[in-house]
Amino acid sequence: MKKARADRKQMSFPEVLLWQQLRKEPDGFRFRRQNPQIGYLTLRIPAVEILKDLGAVITGLVVACRERGPLHRPSDGPPPRSGEEF
């Protein structure tokens, strides 16, 4: 976990550019940095692509998110109690 925390603090220039845009929640999508305790859908983007055309990278991420669909179900109330799954 210490390594993940250190990696988040020491971002490369392309990572800084990318996260500046992702914090703006493009098309309403929220992005999170990796956390070793939580599973995520991970997309690898070469730094050269970010430097070459950041707008296209953001558009590609939004398209990928739309195709994937929501990662959670909208809440219709409190979550089910343990053992009462759907």
C-alpha positions as CSV (number, residue, x, y, z in Angstrom):
1,M,0.0,0.0,0.0
2,K,2.9,2.4,0.7
3,K,4.1,1.8,-2.9
4,A,0.7,2.7,-4.3
5,R,0.6,5.9,-2.2
6,A,4.1,6.9,-3.3
7,D,3.3,6.2,-7.0
8,R,0.2,8.5,-6.7
9,K,2.4,11.3,-5.3
10,Q,5.2,11.0,-8.0
11,M,3.3,11.3,-11.2
12,S,4.9,11.8,-14.6
13,F,4.1,14.8,-16.7
14,P,1.6,12.9,-18.9
15,E,-0.1,11.5,-15.8
16,V,-0.5,15.0,-14.4
17,L,-2.0,16.2,-17.7
18,L,-4.4,13.2,-17.8
19,W,-5.6,13.6,-14.2
20,Q,-6.2,17.3,-14.6
21,Q,-8.7,16.4,-17.3
22,L,-10.2,13.4,-15.5
23,R,-10.9,15.5,-12.4
24,K,-13.3,17.5,-14.5
25,E,-15.5,14.3,-14.8
26,P,-15.7,14.2,-18.6
27,D,-19.3,13.3,-19.7
28,G,-20.2,12.8,-16.1
29,F,-17.8,9.9,-15.5
30,R,-15.8,9.8,-12.3
31,F,-12.3,8.3,-12.3
32,R,-10.2,7.1,-9.4
33,R,-6.6,6.3,-9.1
34,Q,-5.8,2.7,-8.4
35,N,-6.1,1.4,-4.9
36,P,-4.7,-2.0,-4.0
37,Q,-7.7,-2.8,-1.8
38,I,-10.3,-2.2,-4.5
39,G,-10.8,-3.8,-7.9
40,Y,-11.0,-1.6,-10.9
41,L,-11.3,-1.8,-14.7
42,T,-7.8,-0.8,-15.8
43,L,-6.9,0.8,-19.1
44,R,-3.3,1.3,-20.0
45,I,-2.6,4.4,-22.1
46,P,0.9,5.1,-23.4
47,A,2.4,8.4,-22.3
48,V,3.2,9.3,-25.9
49,E,-0.6,9.1,-26.7
50,I,-1.4,11.5,-23.9
51,L,1.3,14.0,-25.1
52,K,0.3,13.6,-28.7
53,D,-3.5,14.1,-28.4
54,L,-4.9,14.4,-24.9
55,G,-8.4,15.2,-26.2
56,A,-8.5,11.9,-28.2
57,V,-7.4,10.0,-25.1
58,I,-10.2,11.5,-23.0
59,T,-12.7,10.8,-25.8
60,G,-11.5,7.2,-26.0
61,L,-11.9,6.8,-22.2
62,V,-15.5,8.2,-22.3
63,V,-16.4,5.8,-25.2
64,A,-14.9,2.9,-23.2
65,C,-16.9,3.9,-20.2
66,R,-20.2,4.2,-22.2
67,E,-19.6,0.7,-23.7
68,R,-18.8,-0.8,-20.3
69,G,-22.0,0.6,-18.7
70,P,-22.3,1.4,-15.1
71,L,-20.1,-0.4,-12.7
72,H,-22.7,-0.3,-10.0
73,R,-26.5,-0.6,-9.9
74,P,-28.4,2.6,-9.0
75,S,-29.7,2.5,-5.5
76,D,-33.4,1.7,-5.1
77,G,-33.0,1.8,-1.3
78,P,-30.6,0.5,1.2
79,P,-28.3,-2.4,0.2
80,P,-29.6,-5.9,0.9
81,R,-28.6,-7.5,4.2
82,S,-26.0,-10.3,4.2
83,G,-27.7,-13.4,2.8
84,E,-30.5,-11.5,1.1
85,E,-28.8,-11.0,-2.2
86,F,-31.4,-10.4,-5.0
